[in-house]
Amino acid sequence: MADEQPTTAGMSREEKEALVREALRTVVDPEIGLNVQELGLVREIDIADDRAHIVMILTTPFCPYAPQLLEMTRRKTQDVLGVPTTIELGMEIWDRDMTEPGVLDNWGLY
């Protein structure tokens, strides 16, 4: 019972997106040690009744974990929503200002 996913039936798109974004906190970039939500990599979530689509960027164009991060993000979203999910690699260039407030405080970057 502990592994049961919450049902999204009757939820608004905003509630579904919040559920997905919370679940994506488990998708961690192993090189950086932060999750895709903290890093601000998930740029768009489009949710319909029968499908979902994610636009995600990477911290660097040559990220060695890109295929794994993209697939884990796609799969986690699909698992949470229970609908086929596609993922698109966005072309936006990541900037540390995209991170959640306070995430990089211990990195000495500011």
N, C-alpha and C positions, 0 to 999 in steps of 0.2 A: 504494500500500500504506500510505502514511503516514496517509491519511484514513480507514482502516478503523476501525470502531467495535468495541470488544471485545465478544465474545459473552457474554450473560448466562445462557446455558443452564447449568444445574447450580449456579448461584450461589444462596446463601440470600437471603432478603428483606433481611437486614441488609447483606450484601455489595452487593446491588443498590442499596440506599438510599445507601450510602457512595459508590458509583460515580456516582449521580445528583448527590449533594451536591457531589462534586468537579467534575463537569461544569458545575454551576450557578455555579461561580466565574468562568465566562466571561460571565455575564449581569451586565453592569455598569450601574448607574444613572448615566446620563451627566451628570446634574446634580450628583451627589455624588461620583462617581468611585470608588465602592466597589461590590463585587458583592453580589448578593442573599444570599449565604451569610454574608459578613462582616457585613452589616447585620442579619442574623437575621430576614429577611423570610419565609423559607420556614418555615412553622410546622408543617406536617404533610405527610408523604409516605406514601400508602397504595398499596402495590404488590401486585397479584395476578398470576396467570400470564397473564391475557389483557387486563389494563388497568392503568392507574395513575391516581391522583388526587392533586393537590397543593392544599394550602390555603396561601395566601400573603397577606401583608398589605403595606401600603405605608407609607412613612415619614410621609406626610401624606395626608389624605383627597382633596386636590385635586392630587395629583401629575400634572404634565402628561405624564409618560412612562408612566402606568399601563397603557394598552392595550399598548404595546410591551413593557414589562417582563413583564406577564402572559403575553403570547403567546410571547416569547422563552423564558421559563421552561417553559411548556407544551411548546413544540417541542423544546427541548433535552432534556427528560425523555423525550419520545416517541422522539427519535432514539437516545438511549442505551439505552433499554429495548426498543425495537422493538415496542411495544404502544400502542394508542390511549390517549391521556392527556387528562384533563380538568383544568381549573384552577378554583379557587373563590377569590374575593376574601373573605378573612376579615374579621371586624369588630373584631378585637382592635386596640387602639390601640398603635402602635409606640412604644417607649421606647428611649433610647440604651443602656440596660442589656441590651437584647437582642442587642447587637453582640458579636462575638467579642472575647475579651480583647485589649486593646492596640490595637484598630483605631482608636479615636478619640483615642489618646494625643497625637497631633500637632495635634489640633483645639483644644486648650486648654479642653475642656469639663469636665475633672475637676480 
